[in-house]
Each structure stands twice: as structure tokens, then as C-alpha cells.
Amino acid sequence: MDNINVILADYPGLGRVRLCECNSIHLSVGPITVCLSAEAFAQTAILIRNAMEQFTEIVGDRKPRHNPLQSTEPNNSRLTH
């Protein structure tokens, strides 16, 4: 993965996920960046998905007016330099 530096996801005002040439995935939320192996990133995604499922069960019908998982911005992955 030499010379790879790709933004996998970007949500303005929240954070981004970037694949780095160091073979890690940089997960940035606000001022915090966590560097994860691909395996740890996949496990983190499962952890968050499970938490969302539990959250949905707990709050029941109380849905937010805006779905925070649906971006109003297009998610165009792009190369960075």
C-alpha cells in the first residue's frame, strides 16, 4: 500500500476516516484521531453498529428529526496529498 492516502469518508463538522500509507486507518472525530489496524477498524465498526441497534431499542419510537447517519453532503472519496 505504498503511497496510499485516501479519504474513505468525510462528514464536515464531525470527522473523517482516512486510509494511510502506514497501513492503518485514521479515524478522526472532532479533535481526536485514533489510528487503527484494518482489523481493529472493522471490529470498531461492528461495535458501533451494535451500539446503534441497542440505542434504537432503548429509545423506541423517539426518532430524531434528522437521521445523523444520512449525510446531506455527497460522500465523494478522494485522494489527498
N, C-alpha and C positions, 0 to 999 in steps of 0.2 A: 504494500500500500504506500509506496514511496510517493511523495509529493501530493498526497490527498489532503484536501482541506475543503470539506463540503458542508454547507448548512443543510441539515436534514429537515429541520422545522424551525420556524421563527414566528413568534407571537408578539408583535410590538407591544411594549409596556409590561410584558411578563417575562419572556425569556426566549432561549433558543437551544437547539440541540445541534452539535457540530461533530462531524467525524474528522478526526485529526490524523496527520501523517504518523503520529506516535502510536498508532493502532489503538487509540482509546476514543471514547465518546465523551464529549464535554457537555454536561447538562447544566445550563445556566438559568437560574430563576432569580430575578432581581440582582442583587449584588453578589450572590453566592454561585460559585461554579464547582461542580463535582465532576471529577474525571473517573470514568468507569470503563472497565473492560466490556467488550461486546456482550459477554455472558451476564455480567452484573447489570448492564443496562437492560437486557431482556428481562431479568428477574425483577428489576425495579419497575418496569412497565407492568408486569403481572401483579406486583404488589399494589400499585396504584389502581389498576383496573379492579382488583378485589376490594379495595377500599371504597371505590366509587359504587360498586354493587351493594356493599353494606350500607353506605351512606344513603343510597336510594331507598333501601328497605326501611331504614330508620326514619327518614323524613316523609316517606309515603307520598301522598298527593301534593305535598308542598313543593311545587316545582318553581325554579327561578324564572323570571320573565324572559331572561336571555340565557340560552344554553351556553355556558362557558366553554364547552368543547367544540362549538361551531364558530370558527373564526369568520369575521366579516371580511377579513383580508384574504386575498388569494395566497395559498401556501406554495410559492414557487421556490423549490430548492435551487440553490445556485452555488456556483464555485466562488470561493473567496481567495484572496491572495495575501 
